Amino acid sequence: MTTFHVMAGSSTEIEHPEIRSIGVADVFDALRLGWQDFSAKPSHYVFLCLIYPIAGVVLAAWSSGANMLPLLYPLASGFALLGPVAAIGLYEISRRREIGMNTSWRHAFDVRRSPALPSIIGLAFMLLILFVVWLLVAQSLYMQLFGDVPVTSLSAFYNQIVGTDQGWNLILVGNAVGFVFAAIVLATVVVSFPLLLDRDVGAVAAVETSVRATLANPVPVAVWGLIVAACLVIGSIPVFVGLAVIMPVLGHATWHLYRKLVVAPEAK
C-alpha cells in the first residue's frame, strides 16, 4: 500500500492534472512574484537558505585535495540537481502567502506533515541517484581523457584543463553531457515538487505532469532553465555567497511557475 501511495498518491488511480500553455512573459512574471515573496521577509529566507552557500563552500573545500580536484566542477554544477529538493520549504512559504496564511520561516518545515511526503521522498531519491550517476560519468570521462594521473596542485589542474586538447575535449563533452542531465531534471521536476506539496497525486503523476508541461511549453521552460543556470553561475561568484539570495528567489518563483503551468482543480 505504501508503494502504491508513492506511485499514485491518495487516489486509487493516477491523476493527470490539466496543463496550460504559457509564454515567456509568464516566466519572467513568475520570477517577479518570486522576488516579491522573498522581499516580504528576506531575513527569514536568507537564514533558511544559508545551507546553499555553506554547502557550496564545503563542497569546494572537500574537493580541494589533489585527488578530488577533477570533481570540483561536477560537484558544484551537479549540486543544482538537488536544488528542487532543498527548495520545498520555500514552495510551502509561497503557498501559504498566496492564501493569506502565516508565513513564518518555521512553516517551511511543515512539509514533514504533508500526506505526499512518501512521494516527495521517492522523487528526491531519484534526483540523488541522478546526482551520483552524473559524478560517476564525469569521473569516467576525466579518466578516459587523462588516465589515472594524480593532480599535484590547483594551478597544475587548471593548466591541464585549459592548456591541452584533452582539457578542451573534457570541457566540451563534459558540458554537453551535463546539459543532458540538466534537461532531464528540468523536464521531470519543473512542477513535480510544487504539485506534490499542493496535491497528493503521487510521484508518477507528478513527473508525468512535469514532462507534459515541458512538452506543451518547450520555449518557456527552456527559458526558465537558462535563467536558473545563469542565476546559479552568478550566485556562485564569489564562493557561493550569492546563492543565499538567488536560491530562495528561484524557489519562490518555481511555485508561481507551477501555478501558471498547472490548472488548479477549483479553476476547472
HUMO-V538653 format. One record per residue. RES is the residue in three letters. SS is DSSP state (a for helix, b for strand, c for the rest). OMEGA is omega in whole degrees, -180 to 180 (NA if undefined). BURIAL is 1 if it has 9 or more other C-alpha atoms within 8 Angstrom, else 0. Layout:
# HUMO-V538653
res=RES ss=SS omega=OMEGA burial=BURIAL
res=RES ss=SS omega=OMEGA burial=BURIAL
This chain:
# HUMO-V538653
res=MET ss=c omega=180 burial=0
res=THR ss=a omega=179 burial=0
res=THR ss=a omega=180 burial=0
res=PHE ss=a omega=179 burial=0
res=HIS ss=a omega=178 burial=1
res=VAL ss=a omega=-176 burial=1
res=MET ss=a omega=-171 burial=1
res=ALA ss=a omega=179 burial=1
res=GLY ss=c omega=-176 burial=1
res=SER ss=c omega=-179 burial=0
res=SER ss=c omega=177 burial=1
res=THR ss=c omega=178 burial=0
res=GLU ss=c omega=178 burial=0
res=ILE ss=c omega=-180 burial=1
res=GLU ss=c omega=178 burial=0
res=HIS ss=c omega=-179 burial=0
res=PRO ss=c omega=-179 burial=0
res=GLU ss=c omega=-177 burial=0
res=ILE ss=b omega=173 burial=1
res=ARG ss=c omega=168 burial=1
res=SER ss=c omega=-178 burial=0
res=ILE ss=c omega=178 burial=1
res=GLY ss=c omega=179 burial=1
res=VAL ss=a omega=179 burial=1
res=ALA ss=a omega=178 burial=0
res=ASP ss=a omega=178 burial=1
res=VAL ss=a omega=180 burial=1
res=PHE ss=a omega=175 burial=0
res=ASP ss=a omega=176 burial=0
res=ALA ss=a omega=178 burial=1
res=LEU ss=a omega=178 burial=1
res=ARG ss=a omega=179 burial=1
res=LEU ss=a omega=176 burial=1
res=GLY ss=a omega=177 burial=1
res=TRP ss=a omega=178 burial=1
res=GLN ss=a omega=178 burial=0
res=ASP ss=a omega=179 burial=1
res=PHE ss=a omega=-177 burial=1
res=SER ss=a omega=-177 burial=0
res=ALA ss=a omega=178 burial=0
res=LYS ss=c omega=-173 burial=0
res=PRO ss=a omega=-178 burial=0
res=SER ss=a omega=178 burial=0
res=HIS ss=a omega=-174 burial=1
res=TYR ss=a omega=175 burial=1
res=VAL ss=a omega=178 burial=1
res=PHE ss=a omega=-179 burial=0
res=LEU ss=a omega=-173 burial=0
res=CYS ss=c omega=175 burial=1
res=LEU ss=a omega=179 burial=1
res=ILE ss=a omega=-176 burial=0
res=TYR ss=a omega=178 burial=1
res=PRO ss=a omega=179 burial=1
res=ILE ss=a omega=179 burial=1
res=ALA ss=a omega=179 burial=0
res=GLY ss=a omega=179 burial=1
res=VAL ss=a omega=178 burial=1
res=VAL ss=a omega=179 burial=0
res=LEU ss=a omega=-180 burial=1
res=ALA ss=a omega=-179 burial=1
res=ALA ss=a omega=-179 burial=0
res=TRP ss=a omega=-176 burial=0
res=SER ss=c omega=-177 burial=1
res=SER ss=c omega=174 burial=1
res=GLY ss=c omega=-174 burial=0
res=ALA ss=a omega=-176 burial=1
res=ASN ss=a omega=-176 burial=0
res=MET ss=a omega=-178 burial=1
res=LEU ss=a omega=180 burial=1
res=PRO ss=a omega=-180 burial=1
res=LEU ss=a omega=-177 burial=1
res=LEU ss=a omega=-179 burial=1
res=TYR ss=a omega=176 burial=0
res=PRO ss=a omega=178 burial=1
res=LEU ss=a omega=-178 burial=1
res=ALA ss=a omega=-179 burial=1
res=SER ss=a omega=-180 burial=0
res=GLY ss=a omega=178 burial=1
res=PHE ss=a omega=179 burial=1
res=ALA ss=a omega=178 burial=1
res=LEU ss=a omega=-178 burial=1
res=LEU ss=a omega=-178 burial=1
res=GLY ss=a omega=-180 burial=0
res=PRO ss=a omega=179 burial=1
res=VAL ss=a omega=-177 burial=0
res=ALA ss=a omega=-178 burial=0
res=ALA ss=c omega=-177 burial=1
res=ILE ss=a omega=179 burial=1
res=GLY ss=a omega=178 burial=1
res=LEU ss=a omega=175 burial=1
res=TYR ss=a omega=-179 burial=1
res=GLU ss=a omega=178 burial=1
res=ILE ss=a omega=179 burial=1
res=SER ss=a omega=178 burial=1
res=ARG ss=a omega=-179 burial=1
res=ARG ss=a omega=179 burial=1
res=ARG ss=a omega=-179 burial=1
res=GLU ss=a omega=-177 burial=0
res=ILE ss=c omega=174 burial=0
res=GLY ss=c omega=180 burial=0
res=MET ss=c omega=179 burial=0
res=ASN ss=c omega=-176 burial=0
res=THR ss=c omega=175 burial=1
res=SER ss=c omega=-177 burial=0
res=TRP ss=a omega=179 burial=1
res=ARG ss=a omega=-179 burial=0
res=HIS ss=a omega=176 burial=1
res=ALA ss=a omega=-179 burial=1
res=PHE ss=a omega=179 burial=0
res=ASP ss=a omega=180 burial=1
res=VAL ss=a omega=-179 burial=1
res=ARG ss=a omega=178 burial=0
res=ARG ss=a omega=-179 burial=0
res=SER ss=c omega=176 burial=0
res=PRO ss=c omega=180 burial=0
res=ALA ss=c omega=-176 burial=1
res=LEU ss=a omega=177 burial=1
res=PRO ss=a omega=179 burial=1
res=SER ss=a omega=179 burial=1
res=ILE ss=a omega=179 burial=1
res=ILE ss=a omega=179 burial=0
res=GLY ss=a omega=179 burial=1
res=LEU ss=a omega=177 burial=1
res=ALA ss=a omega=178 burial=1
res=PHE ss=a omega=177 burial=0
res=MET ss=a omega=179 burial=0
res=LEU ss=a omega=178 burial=1
res=LEU ss=a omega=178 burial=1
res=ILE ss=a omega=178 burial=0
res=LEU ss=a omega=179 burial=1
res=PHE ss=a omega=-180 burial=1
res=VAL ss=a omega=178 burial=0
res=VAL ss=a omega=178 burial=0
res=TRP ss=a omega=179 burial=1
res=LEU ss=a omega=179 burial=1
res=LEU ss=a omega=178 burial=0
res=VAL ss=a omega=179 burial=0
res=ALA ss=a omega=179 burial=1
res=GLN ss=a omega=179 burial=1
res=SER ss=a omega=179 burial=0
res=LEU ss=a omega=179 burial=1
res=TYR ss=a omega=-179 burial=1
res=MET ss=a omega=179 burial=1
res=GLN ss=a omega=-176 burial=0
res=LEU ss=a omega=-173 burial=1
res=PHE ss=a omega=-178 burial=0
res=GLY ss=c omega=-177 burial=0
res=ASP ss=c omega=-180 burial=0
res=VAL ss=c omega=-179 burial=0
res=PRO ss=c omega=177 burial=0
res=VAL ss=c omega=-173 burial=1
res=THR ss=c omega=-178 burial=0
res=SER ss=c omega=179 burial=0
res=LEU ss=a omega=180 burial=1
res=SER ss=a omega=178 burial=0
res=ALA ss=a omega=179 burial=1
res=PHE ss=a omega=179 burial=1
res=TYR ss=a omega=180 burial=1
res=ASN ss=a omega=179 burial=1
res=GLN ss=a omega=-177 burial=1
res=ILE ss=a omega=-174 burial=1
res=VAL ss=a omega=-175 burial=0
res=GLY ss=c omega=-179 burial=1
res=THR ss=c omega=177 burial=1
res=ASP ss=a omega=178 burial=0
res=GLN ss=a omega=180 burial=1
res=GLY ss=a omega=180 burial=1
res=TRP ss=a omega=174 burial=1
res=ASN ss=a omega=178 burial=1
res=LEU ss=a omega=180 burial=1
res=ILE ss=a omega=-176 burial=1
res=LEU ss=a omega=-178 burial=0
res=VAL ss=a omega=-179 burial=0
res=GLY ss=a omega=179 burial=1
res=ASN ss=a omega=177 burial=1
res=ALA ss=a omega=177 burial=0
res=VAL ss=a omega=178 burial=0
res=GLY ss=a omega=177 burial=1
res=PHE ss=a omega=179 burial=0
res=VAL ss=a omega=178 burial=0
res=PHE ss=a omega=-179 burial=1
res=ALA ss=a omega=180 burial=1
res=ALA ss=a omega=178 burial=0
res=ILE ss=a omega=-180 burial=0
res=VAL ss=a omega=-180 burial=1
res=LEU ss=a omega=-177 burial=1
res=ALA ss=a omega=-175 burial=1
res=THR ss=a omega=-176 burial=1
res=VAL ss=a omega=-177 burial=1
res=VAL ss=c omega=175 burial=1
res=VAL ss=c omega=-172 burial=1
res=SER ss=a omega=-176 burial=1
res=PHE ss=a omega=175 burial=1
res=PRO ss=a omega=179 burial=1
res=LEU ss=a omega=179 burial=1
res=LEU ss=a omega=178 burial=1
res=LEU ss=a omega=-177 burial=1
res=ASP ss=a omega=-176 burial=0
res=ARG ss=c omega=-178 burial=0
res=ASP ss=c omega=-176 burial=1
res=VAL ss=c omega=-178 burial=1
res=GLY ss=c omega=-175 burial=1
res=ALA ss=a omega=-178 burial=1
res=VAL ss=a omega=179 burial=1
res=ALA ss=a omega=-179 burial=1
res=ALA ss=a omega=180 burial=1
res=VAL ss=a omega=180 burial=1
res=GLU ss=a omega=178 burial=1
res=THR ss=a omega=180 burial=1
res=SER ss=a omega=179 burial=1
res=VAL ss=a omega=178 burial=1
res=ARG ss=a omega=179 burial=1
res=ALA ss=a omega=179 burial=1
res=THR ss=a omega=-179 burial=1
res=LEU ss=a omega=180 burial=0
res=ALA ss=a omega=-177 burial=1
res=ASN ss=c omega=-174 burial=1
res=PRO ss=a omega=-178 burial=0
res=VAL ss=a omega=178 burial=0
res=PRO ss=a omega=180 burial=1
res=VAL ss=a omega=177 burial=1
res=ALA ss=a omega=177 burial=0
res=VAL ss=a omega=178 burial=1
res=TRP ss=a omega=178 burial=1
res=GLY ss=a omega=178 burial=1
res=LEU ss=a omega=178 burial=0
res=ILE ss=a omega=180 burial=0
res=VAL ss=a omega=-179 burial=1
res=ALA ss=a omega=-179 burial=0
res=ALA ss=a omega=180 burial=0
res=CYS ss=a omega=179 burial=1
res=LEU ss=a omega=177 burial=1
res=VAL ss=a omega=180 burial=0
res=ILE ss=a omega=-178 burial=0
res=GLY ss=a omega=-179 burial=1
res=SER ss=c omega=-179 burial=1
res=ILE ss=c omega=-4 burial=1
res=PRO ss=c omega=175 burial=0
res=VAL ss=c omega=170 burial=0
res=PHE ss=c omega=-175 burial=1
res=VAL ss=c omega=-179 burial=1
res=GLY ss=c omega=180 burial=1
res=LEU ss=a omega=179 burial=1
res=ALA ss=a omega=176 burial=1
res=VAL ss=a omega=-174 burial=1
res=ILE ss=a omega=-177 burial=1
res=MET ss=a omega=177 burial=1
res=PRO ss=a omega=178 burial=1
res=VAL ss=a omega=178 burial=1
res=LEU ss=a omega=179 burial=1
res=GLY ss=a omega=178 burial=1
res=HIS ss=a omega=-179 burial=1
res=ALA ss=a omega=178 burial=1
res=THR ss=a omega=177 burial=1
res=TRP ss=a omega=-178 burial=1
res=HIS ss=a omega=175 burial=1
res=LEU ss=a omega=176 burial=1
res=TYR ss=a omega=179 burial=1
res=ARG ss=a omega=-179 burial=1
res=LYS ss=a omega=-175 burial=1
res=LEU ss=a omega=-174 burial=1
res=VAL ss=b omega=180 burial=1
res=VAL ss=c omega=177 burial=1
res=ALA ss=c omega=-178 burial=0
res=PRO ss=a omega=-178 burial=0
res=GLU ss=a omega=-178 burial=0
res=ALA ss=a omega=-178 burial=0
res=LYS ss=c omega=NA burial=0
